[in-house]
C-alpha cells in the first residue's frame, strides 16, 4: 500500500480544523471548548451492601444480591489527593417507591485520564483500591434518631412489598435510603462536615465526616410567599406520606423531582446557595428557578433569593457550583438524550449547556445574567481523546442528565453524567450508559 505523504496529512488536519470551525461557530464564545481527557466507569459496577433493586423494573437481572450499583452520581467535589473525587449517588433507582433498599452513599474515585478508566480509592487517603469496598465509601445514617418522621429503617418490611423484610444492616445502623431522601447535591464545609441537598422535602441535610446526621433536616421556608403553604413541599415530602399520590401532588407547591438539584458553597465557606430544579407550581413565570442563600454558621436561610431564567420552560438544571463568592456555574439541559452526530438517534439531545452567572449582576427583569461557557454537544476534539464517540472532530456529551461539574483550575472543568442506572441510553443506541468523566478546557479563563 502506498504511504500517504506528510503533505496529505497536513491537508487532512487543515480540513478537520475547517469542519470544526464551521460546525461550532454558531455557539459563539463557547465554540472553543476542547476535550482534554475522558475516563469511564462501567455501568455494571457494584459495591457490597444490602440486597438492592428488589422493586426496580430494569434491563438488568434483579435483585442485586448483597450489592448495589455504584451509579447515579449527582454531584462531585475534590477528593483527598489529585485526580481523586468524592461523588454522591442519588436515591438509587429514580423513585421513592422503588429505592427503599438502596443505601445513600458518598463514593471516592480516581479518574485516570491516561488509561481512560475510573478506579475506586480509599475515602480518607485517596489510595487506589482493587475494588469498591467499605474503604471506598461512607453511608448516610441517623443513629441518633434525629429524624422526626418514620424512615425505612424504622419498619419491619419494605413499604413497596410487605412480604420482604428490611435488611438487618439498614435497621441496625438506621441507614438512610432512597426511600427516605433523594440527595442530588452536596458540599464539604471547612469543618469537614457535609451538606447535602434533597429533592423529597426539599431539605438540607447536614452529616459528619462519617455520614452521621448532625441536625434535623432543614426545610425550605416559602420566603417569597408564593401560594398558601408556609414551606416549599414536594409530593414526596414526609408530611404527605399517608396521602394518596394524587392528593399529595395537589397539595404540594413544588412538583416531584424538582427540589435541590444544585447546591454551592461560596469561596469564603460561609454561605450555601441551594437551587431548585424546577419552578414553584404557583409561580406565574414557568422559566424562573430560585436560588436561596443559607448561612452556614446560624444554619438558617437569609432573606436573599436570586432568580435564574431557563432558556425554555421545558428545561431543568443539573448543578450549581461556586467559582467565587458571587460567581457560579450552572448546568442547564433539556430532557432528551442521544448524540446529535449519530444518525441512529431519531430524537437526539438538543440542549446541554453550562453557563456562568454572577448573583450581583441582574437584568431589567431581576434575573441573574448568564454567560455561555460550554455547549456540551459541540466540544472540539482534534486529538481524538473521545475515541469512537468523537465524530468529525466533534465530541458530544449527550446524556439526559448531566449533574456534576467541578472547576479544576481557571480554565479546566471536570464534568460527570448521571447514568440513571440502567435507564439512560445516550451514548450508543440500545446500550445502557456508562458513567463518563470528561475534562474540558475553556477558551477563556473563568476568573
C-alpha positions in Angstrom: 0.0 0.0 0.0 1.3 3.4 -0.9 2.2 5.5 2.2 0.4 8.8 2.5 2.7 11.9 2.3 3.2 14.4 5.1 1.6 17.0 2.8 -1.5 14.8 2.7 -1.7 14.5 6.5 -1.2 18.3 6.8 -4.0 18.9 4.4 -6.3 16.4 6.2 -5.6 18.2 9.5 -6.4 21.5 7.9 -9.8 20.2 6.6 -10.6 18.9 10.2 -10.0 22.4 11.6 -12.3 23.9 8.9 -15.0 21.4 9.8 -14.7 22.1 13.5 -14.7 25.9 12.9 -17.8 26.0 10.7 -19.7 23.4 12.8 -19.0 25.0 16.1 -19.0 28.7 15.2 -22.8 29.3 15.9 -22.3 28.7 19.6 -20.3 32.0 19.8 -17.9 32.2 22.8 -18.3 28.5 23.7 -17.2 27.1 20.4 -13.5 26.8 21.6 -14.1 24.3 24.5 -11.7 21.4 24.0 -11.7 17.8 25.3 -8.6 17.0 27.3 -9.5 13.7 28.9 -12.1 11.0 29.2 -12.4 8.2 31.7 -15.2 5.7 32.0 -16.8 3.8 34.9 -18.7 0.8 33.6 -22.4 0.8 34.2 -22.4 -2.6 35.8 -20.1 -1.6 38.7 -21.2 -2.7 42.1 -20.3 -2.2 45.8 -21.1 -4.5 48.7 -24.2 -3.8 50.7 -27.8 -4.8 51.4 -29.6 -6.6 48.5 -30.9 -3.9 46.2 -33.1 -3.5 43.1 -35.9 -5.6 44.6 -38.5 -3.1 43.5 -37.0 -1.8 40.3 -38.0 -2.8 36.7 -34.8 -2.6 34.7 -32.9 -4.0 31.8 -30.8 -5.9 34.3 -31.5 -9.1 36.2 -32.6 -8.1 39.7 -32.3 -8.2 42.6 -28.6 -7.5 43.1 -27.8 -9.9 45.9 -25.7 -8.3 48.8 -24.7 -5.4 46.5 -25.9 -2.2 45.0 -24.8 -0.4 41.7 -22.3 2.4 42.0 -24.3 4.8 39.9 -26.4 7.8 39.6 -23.7 10.3 40.5 -25.4 13.7 41.1 -22.6 15.9 42.5 -18.8 16.0 42.7 -16.2 17.6 45.0 -12.4 17.2 45.3 -11.1 14.1 46.9 -8.2 13.5 49.3 -5.5 13.8 46.5 -5.0 15.0 43.0 -7.3 13.4 40.4 -9.5 11.8 43.1 -13.1 12.9 43.7 -15.9 12.4 46.1 -19.3 11.8 44.4 -22.8 11.4 45.9 -25.2 8.9 44.5 -28.8 9.9 44.3 -31.7 8.0 45.7 -30.9 4.9 43.6 -33.4 3.8 41.0 -35.3 7.1 40.3 -38.3 7.0 42.6 -39.2 6.8 46.3 -41.2 3.6 45.9 -38.5 1.6 44.0 -35.5 2.6 46.0 -36.1 1.8 49.7 -33.3 -0.9 49.6 -30.7 1.5 48.1 -28.4 2.9 50.7 -27.4 6.6 50.3 -23.6 6.9 49.9 -20.7 9.1 49.1 -18.1 7.3 46.9 -14.4 8.1 46.4 -12.9 7.5 42.9 -9.9 8.3 40.8 -10.3 9.4 37.2 -7.3 8.2 35.3 -7.2 10.1 32.0 -4.2 8.2 30.9 -5.8 4.7 30.9 -9.3 6.1 30.4 -10.6 4.3 33.4 -12.2 5.2 36.8 -10.9 3.4 39.9 -12.2 3.2 43.4 -10.0 4.8 46.0 -9.7 5.0 49.8 -12.1 7.7 51.0 -9.6 9.0 53.5 -6.3 8.7 51.7 -7.1 8.5 48.0 -5.0 5.3 47.6 -6.2 3.2 44.7 -8.2 0.1 45.7 -8.7 -3.2 43.7 -12.5 -2.9 44.1 -15.2 -0.9 45.6 -15.4 -1.9 49.3 -16.1 -0.3 52.7 -13.0 1.9 52.5 -14.2 3.5 49.3 -17.5 5.0 50.5 -19.4 6.3 53.5 -23.1 5.7 54.2 -25.6 8.2 55.5 -27.2 7.3 58.7 -29.4 8.5 61.7 -28.2 6.6 64.7 -29.0 9.5 67.0 -32.7 9.3 66.0 -32.9 13.0 65.0 -35.4 12.4 62.2 -38.9 13.4 63.3 -40.7 11.2 60.8 -40.5 7.4 60.2 -37.9 6.2 57.8 -37.4 2.8 56.0 -35.1 1.7 58.9 -38.0 2.0 61.3 -40.1 -0.6 59.5 -40.1 -4.4 59.6 -40.8 -4.8 55.9 -40.3 -2.7 52.9 -43.2 -0.3 52.0 -43.2 -1.5 48.4 -43.6 -5.1 49.3 -44.7 -6.0 52.9 -43.6 -9.6 52.4 -39.9 -8.6 52.2 -38.2 -7.9 55.5 -36.0 -4.8 55.8 -32.3 -5.6 55.6 -30.8 -6.1 59.1 -27.9 -3.7 58.2 -30.3 -0.9 57.3 -32.3 -1.5 60.5 -29.4 -1.9 62.9 -27.5 1.2 61.7 -30.5 3.3 60.8 -29.1 3.7 57.3 -30.8 6.3 55.1 -32.1 5.0 51.8 -33.6 6.2 48.6 -37.0 5.6 50.2 -36.2 8.4 52.7 -34.3 11.1 50.7 -33.2 11.9 47.1 -29.8 13.6 47.5 -28.9 15.4 44.4 -26.2 17.8 45.5 -23.5 18.1 48.3 -20.6 20.2 49.5 -17.9 19.8 52.1 -17.7 22.6 54.7 -14.5 23.9 56.3 -15.1 21.9 59.4 -15.1 18.6 57.4 -18.9 18.1 57.6 -21.0 17.6 54.5 -24.1 19.5 53.5 -26.5 17.7 51.1 -29.5 19.0 49.0 -32.5 16.7 48.9 -35.4 16.7 46.5 -38.1 14.9 48.5 -38.5 17.6 51.1 -36.9 19.6 49.8 -34.4 19.6 52.7 -30.9 20.5 53.5 -29.1 17.6 55.3 -26.0 18.0 57.5 -23.8 15.0 58.3 -20.4 14.5 59.9 -17.4 13.0 58.1 -18.7 9.5 58.9 -22.1 10.2 57.4 -23.9 10.6 60.7 -26.8 13.0 60.6 -26.0 16.0 62.8 -29.2 18.1 62.6 -32.8 17.7 61.9 -33.4 18.1 58.1 -33.8 21.8 57.4 -37.0 22.6 55.4 -37.2 25.4 52.9 -39.4 28.3 54.0 -41.7 29.9 51.4 -39.8 33.1 51.7 -41.5 34.7 48.6 -45.0 33.8 49.9 -45.9 32.2 46.6 -49.2 30.3 47.3 -50.6 29.4 50.7 -48.0 27.0 52.2 -45.5 28.3 54.7 -42.8 25.9 53.4 -41.9 24.6 50.0 -43.0 21.0 49.8 -42.8 18.3 47.0 -45.4 15.5 46.7 -42.7 13.2 48.4 -42.5 15.4 51.5 -42.9 13.3 54.7 -46.0 15.4 55.6 -47.8 13.8 52.7 -46.7 10.2 53.3 -50.1 8.9 54.3 -52.0 10.6 51.4 -52.8 9.2 48.0 -50.3 10.3 45.4 -52.8 12.5 43.5 -53.8 14.3 46.7 -50.2 14.9 47.6 -49.5 16.3 44.2 -52.4 18.7 44.5 -51.3 19.9 47.9 -47.6 20.3 47.1 -46.3 23.7 45.8 -43.4 22.1 44.1 -43.6 19.3 41.5 -41.9 15.9 42.2 -38.2 15.6 41.5 -37.8 19.4 41.4 -36.1 20.0 44.7 -32.5 20.9 45.5 -30.7 19.8 42.3 -27.9 22.4 42.8 -26.0 23.3 46.0 -23.0 25.6 46.0 -20.6 26.6 48.8 -19.1 30.0 48.2 -15.3 30.5 48.2 -15.5 32.1 51.7 -17.2 29.0 53.0 -19.8 30.8 55.0 -22.8 30.6 52.6 -24.6 27.8 50.8 -26.7 28.5 47.7 -29.5 26.0 47.2 -31.1 25.9 43.7 -34.4 24.3 42.9 -34.5 22.2 39.7 -38.0 23.4 38.7 -40.2 26.4 39.3 -42.7 26.7 42.1 -46.1 25.4 40.9 -47.9 28.7 41.6 -45.2 30.9 40.1 -46.5 32.9 37.2 -43.2 32.6 35.4 -42.5 28.9 34.4 -38.9 29.8 33.4 -37.9 31.1 36.8 -35.8 29.0 39.1 -35.0 30.2 42.6 -31.6 30.2 44.3 -31.8 30.5 48.1 -28.9 31.8 50.3 -28.2 29.8 53.5 -26.0 30.9 56.4 -23.7 28.0 57.5 -23.0 29.4 60.9 -26.6 30.1 62.0 -28.0 27.2 59.9 -30.7 29.5 58.7 -31.8 30.9 55.3 -31.2 34.5 54.8 -33.6 36.9 53.0 -31.5 36.8 49.8 -33.1 35.0 46.9 -31.9 35.0 43.4 -33.7 34.2 40.1 -32.3 32.2 37.2 -34.2 32.1 33.9 -34.2 28.9 31.9 -33.8 29.2 28.1 -37.0 27.2 27.8 -39.6 26.2 30.4 -39.2 22.6 29.5 -35.5 22.7 30.6 -34.1 21.8 34.0 -30.8 22.5 35.8 -28.3 19.8 36.7 -25.9 21.6 39.1 -24.9 24.9 40.8 -21.2 25.2 41.6 -19.4 28.2 43.0 -16.4 29.9 41.4 -16.2 32.7 44.0 -18.5 34.4 46.5 -20.5 35.9 43.7 -19.9 33.8 40.6 -21.3 30.4 39.9 -21.6 27.7 37.2 -25.0 26.3 36.2 -25.7 23.2 34.1 -28.9 23.7 32.1 -30.3 20.8 30.0 -33.2 19.5 28.0 -34.8 16.1 28.8 -33.6 14.5 25.6 -30.7 12.0 25.1 -28.6 10.8 22.2 -25.6 12.0 20.3 -26.9 14.5 17.6 -23.9 13.5 15.5 -25.2 9.9 15.4 -27.9 9.4 12.9 -29.1 6.3 14.7 -30.7 8.6 17.3 -34.0 9.8 15.9 -34.7 12.4 18.6 -31.2 13.2 20.0 -30.3 15.7 22.7 -30.6 19.3 21.6 -29.6 21.4 24.6 -26.8 20.6 27.1 -25.0 23.8 28.2 -23.0 25.3 31.0 -23.4 28.9 32.0 -21.6 31.3 34.3 -23.7 33.6 36.4 -23.0 36.5 38.8 -25.6 36.9 41.5 -24.8 40.6 41.8 -25.3 41.2 38.1 -29.0 41.2 37.2 -31.0 42.1 34.1 -34.0 44.5 34.0 -36.4 41.7 35.0 -34.4 40.7 38.1 -32.8 37.6 36.6 -29.1 36.9 37.1 -27.3 37.5 33.8 -26.0 34.4 32.0 -22.8 33.9 30.1 -22.5 30.8 27.9 -19.3 28.8 28.8 -19.8 25.4 27.0 -22.1 23.8 24.6 -21.7 20.2 25.7 -23.0 18.9 22.4 -20.2 20.7 20.5 -16.8 20.1 22.1 -13.8 20.1 19.8 -11.6 17.0 19.9 -8.9 17.4 17.4 -6.7 14.8 19.2 -9.3 12.1 19.2 -9.5 11.8 23.0 -13.1 10.8 22.8 -12.3 7.7 20.6 -15.3 6.5 18.6 -17.6 8.9 20.5 -15.9 11.7 18.5 -17.2 12.4 15.0 -15.5 14.7 12.6 -13.5 16.3 15.4 -16.6 17.0 17.5 -17.3 15.3 20.8 -20.8 15.4 22.4 -21.9 14.8 26.0 -25.4 13.8 25.0 -26.8 12.3 28.3 -30.3 13.1 29.6 -29.0 14.0 33.0 -25.6 15.8 33.5 -25.4 16.7 37.2 -21.8 17.2 38.2 -19.3 19.9 37.3 -16.1 20.9 39.1 -13.6 23.7 38.2 -10.2 22.1 38.4 -8.5 25.5 37.7 -9.2 28.7 35.9 -9.6 27.0 32.5 -10.4 23.3 33.1 -13.7 21.7 34.1 -14.5 18.1 35.2 -18.0 17.0 34.1 -19.7 13.8 35.0 -23.0 12.4 33.8 -25.7 10.7 35.9 -26.3 7.4 34.1 -29.6 6.7 35.9 -28.6 3.0 36.1 -29.8 1.2 33.9 -32.3 3.6 32.2 -30.3 6.1 30.2 -29.2 5.4 26.6 -27.5 8.5 25.3 -24.1 7.4 24.0 -24.9 4.2 21.9 -28.4 3.2 20.8 -29.8 0.3 22.8 -26.8 0.2 25.1 -27.0 1.3 28.8 -24.9 4.4 29.5 -21.7 4.1 31.5 -20.6 6.9 33.8 -18.3 9.2 31.9 -15.8 11.6 33.4 -14.6 14.3 31.0 -12.0 17.0 31.4 -12.5 20.0 29.1 -10.6 23.3 28.6 -12.5 26.5 28.2 -11.5 29.0 25.5 -11.1 31.7 28.2 -10.4 31.7 32.0 -13.3 31.5 34.5 -11.5 34.1 36.7 
